[in-house]
Amino acid sequence: AAAGFGIGISRFLPGWLGADPALQADASAYFAIWAASLPFAMAMGTYSSMLRSTGDALTPGLISVLTCILDVIFNYVLINPTRTILLAGHSITVFGFGWGVPGAALGTALSNVVGGLLALALLLFRDGVLCIRRPGSWRITKACLQNLWKVGAPLAAERAAKQAEAPVSKAPVKDVFGNAGLMKLVILNFFYQTGDYGYTLWLPTILKGLTGGNMASVGFLAVLPFVATLAGIYVISLFSDHSGKRRLWVRFSLYSFAAALVASVVLRDQMVAAYIALVICGFFLKSATSPFWSMPGRIASPEVAGSARGVINGLGNLGGFCGPYLVGVMMYLYGQNVAVCALAGSLIIAGTMTFLLPKQCDLVDSDSDVAIKNQPRNA
C-alpha cells in the first residue's frame, strides 16, 4: 500500500513542494523508484527485528552494513557513465550506465531488495527457533492459544509484581539521567559519532586531497574502506563475545580508529600507505557498535534500558552533526590535516571514557558460560 501510494503521487509531489520545473522529472523518477523498494526495506527491518529478538544482534548488523556497501557500489556503477580513471599512475576503464539521478534511486532500491531477500533467506534456510521451513501447520488453534496462556500469563504476572515492587517505568527518562553510567555512555557515544560521521561524510574530500584524482577515481577508492567495515564489525564482535570484555574492545576499536586517522596524516606524502591507513579506519569505523550497545542493558533495569538506548542514541548522535561541522571548520581555518587530527582527538576522548564505565558493562565468567550454554545448536 505504501509503495503504491508513493508511486501514485510521485508524478505530482515535486510540483506540490514547489520544486524547480527543470528538476521535477528527476525528482519524480527518484521518488517513484524509492517508493517501489519500500516493501523490501520494510521486510528487512521486520526480519532483522525478529533475528534480534532471539539474541542475534550481529547478523542484522552485518546485513545493514552489506546493504550500505552495495548502495555505494550500485550508485557508483549506475550514476556514472563508462569512463577512464587515473589510479596510481595507470589508466583504468570503469564501466557505468550513466543514468544519473534515476540511477542513484535504483542503486538504493537494489541494495534494499538484496537486504530484504537476504534477511528472508536467513529465516528460511538457517536452522533455529525462527526457521519457517519446519513442517507443521501455521494455523492458530485452540492448543496454540492454551500454550500461549500457560507461558504468557505467569510472565505477565511476574513482570507486574516486579513493577509493583520497583515502579521505575513511571519516569524512565528521569531514571536515565540519574544513572551516572548511562550518562557516561551518552558522552562516549557523542564523541564516537563525531569521529564516525566526520570520517564518513568527508572521506571523499580527504581522498581527493590525498590522491588529487577526479570524482570517479575518488568514488572507486572510497568503496574499499566500507568493505573493511563489514569485516571489522564481525571480527571485533567475535572477540568481544569470546572474552566478555566489552569496555576493552570498545576502547581498542576507538583508539585504533584514532591511530589510523593520525597515520593517514603522518604518511600523507606516501599515497599508498596513507590510503591503507584510511582503509584501516574503515575497519574500525563501526566495530565498536556491537559491544557498545550491549552495555546499557547491563547497567540499567530492563524498564530503563529501553529509554536509555533512546537517550544515548538521540543525544549521542548530536555528534553526527558536530563531526562534519567540525571537519568543515577545521579544513577552512587550518587545512585538512588538522581536521583529521581533530576527529582523532574526538575518538581518543570517547575511548578514554571507557575507563570510567562501571565494571558491570563487561560480561562476567558466569554470564559468558550461561550465554554459551543457551546458544541454539544446529540440528
Secondary structure, 3 states (H helix, E strand, C coil): CHHHHHHHHCCCHHHHCCCCHHHHHHHHHHHHHHHHCHHHHHHHHHHHHHHHHCCCCHHHHHHHHHHHHHHHHHHHHHHCEEEEEEECCEEEEEEEECCHHHHHHHHHHHHHHHHHHHHHHHHHHCCCCCCCCCCCCCCCCHHHHHHHHHHHHHHHHHHHHHHHHCCHHHCHHHHHHCCHHHHHHHHHHHHHHHHHHHHHHHHHHHHHHHHCCCHHHHHHHCHHHHHHHHHHHHHHHHHHHHHCCHHHHHHHHHHHHHHHHHHHHHCCCCHHHHHHHHHHHHHHHCCCHHHHHCCHHHHCCHHHHHHHHHHHHHHHCCHHHHHHHHHHHHHHHCCHHHHHHHHHHHHHHHHHHHHHCCHHHCCCHHHHHHHHHHCCCCC
